[in-house]
Amino acid sequence: EISKSMIANTGLKKLELNENQFGDEAARELGRALKVNSTLVELSLWGCRIGDPGAIAIANGLEHNTSLQNLSLSLNCFGLNGASEI
């Protein structure tokens, strides 16, 4: 749902989803949305239980994203594999 909103919304600049604990599946959706979103400048996802698969999906989305300037992923549970992709 959030990823669909990110894709459709052309005015969203800042999104804070801290402590939602939605995990890797939601992170995968956000990664897909980041590929096409061109307006989001700041995304905060600390404390969302994102593991390596979710971090990697976000990193893949960032490869195609040209607008995001600030990303907060503190207090998640990804390890070196996820961190190295980000």
C-alpha positions as a printed NumPy array, in Angstrom:
array([[  0.   ,   0.   ,   0.   ],
       [  2.709,   2.495,   0.927],
       [  4.789,   1.589,  -2.094],
       [  1.802,   2.175,  -4.39 ],
       [  1.357,   5.599,  -2.837],
       [  5.039,   6.382,  -3.362],
       [  4.766,   5.462,  -7.022],
       [  1.603,   7.479,  -7.644],
       [  2.413,  10.521,  -5.519],
       [  4.567,  13.122,  -7.236],
       [  4.665,  15.614,  -4.343],
       [  5.923,  13.47 ,  -1.455],
       [  9.349,  14.688,  -0.297],
       [  9.757,  13.117,   3.157],
       [  8.493,   9.793,   4.499],
       [  9.026,   8.566,   8.067],
       [  7.966,   4.993,   8.8  ],
       [ 10.046,   4.478,  11.934],
       [  9.321,   1.629,  14.345],
       [  6.69 ,   0.02 ,  12.133],
       [  8.478,  -3.342,  12.283],
       [  7.159,  -4.318,   8.87 ],
       [ 10.254,  -6.326,   7.93 ],
       [ 11.653,  -7.534,   4.646],
       [  8.467,  -7.87 ,   2.607],
       [  7.548,  -4.208,   3.021],
       [ 11.187,  -3.261,   2.421],
       [ 11.048,  -5.165,  -0.881],
       [  7.975,  -3.163,  -1.887],
       [  9.689,   0.068,  -0.916],
       [ 12.697,  -0.952,  -2.995],
       [ 10.467,  -1.424,  -6.031],
       [  8.852,   1.957,  -5.398],
       [ 12.234,   3.666,  -5.071],
       [ 13.093,   2.531,  -8.59 ],
       [ 10.416,   4.769, -10.082],
       [  9.864,   7.497,  -7.475],
       [ 11.544,  10.748,  -8.484],
       [ 10.394,  13.145,  -5.754],
       [ 11.209,  11.546,  -2.387],
       [ 14.21 ,  13.256,  -0.789],
       [ 14.196,  11.746,   2.699],
       [ 13.218,   8.255,   3.848],
       [ 13.444,   7.159,   7.478],
       [ 13.022,   3.463,   8.281],
       [ 14.725,   2.994,  11.621],
       [ 13.508,   0.186,  13.837],
       [ 11.516,  -1.581,  11.101],
       [ 12.979,  -5.116,  11.479],
       [ 14.597,  -4.977,   8.047],
       [ 16.996,  -7.869,   7.475],
       [ 19.497,  -8.562,   4.709],
       [ 16.871,  -9.338,   2.018],
       [ 15.045,  -6.068,   2.709],
       [ 18.234,  -3.995,   2.784],
       [ 19.341,  -5.534,  -0.505],
       [ 15.948,  -4.745,  -2.074],
       [ 16.201,  -1.133,  -0.923],
       [ 19.731,  -0.928,  -2.315],
       [ 18.488,  -2.25 ,  -5.666],
       [ 15.829,   0.46 ,  -5.711],
       [ 18.411,   3.106,  -4.918],
       [ 20.437,   2.131,  -7.975],
       [ 17.658,   3.641, -10.103],
       [ 16.668,   6.509,  -7.808],
       [ 18.035,   9.996,  -8.433],
       [ 16.142,  12.044,  -5.841],
       [ 16.728,  10.414,  -2.431],
       [ 19.35 ,  12.3  ,  -0.412],
       [ 18.817,  11.022,   3.148],
       [ 18.132,   7.443,   4.212],
       [ 17.917,   6.311,   7.833],
       [ 18.11 ,   2.57 ,   8.493],
       [ 19.309,   2.574,  12.103],
       [ 18.159,  -0.102,  14.547],
       [ 17.332,  -2.708,  11.919],
       [ 18.553,  -6.291,  11.892],
       [ 20.485,  -6.576,   8.626],
       [ 24.093,  -7.697,   8.768],
       [ 27.163,  -7.187,   6.639],
       [ 25.513,  -8.493,   3.474],
       [ 22.728,  -5.931,   3.625],
       [ 24.992,  -3.133,   4.799],
       [ 27.499,  -3.71 ,   2.012],
       [ 24.734,  -3.412,  -0.583],
       [ 23.479,  -0.134,   0.863]])
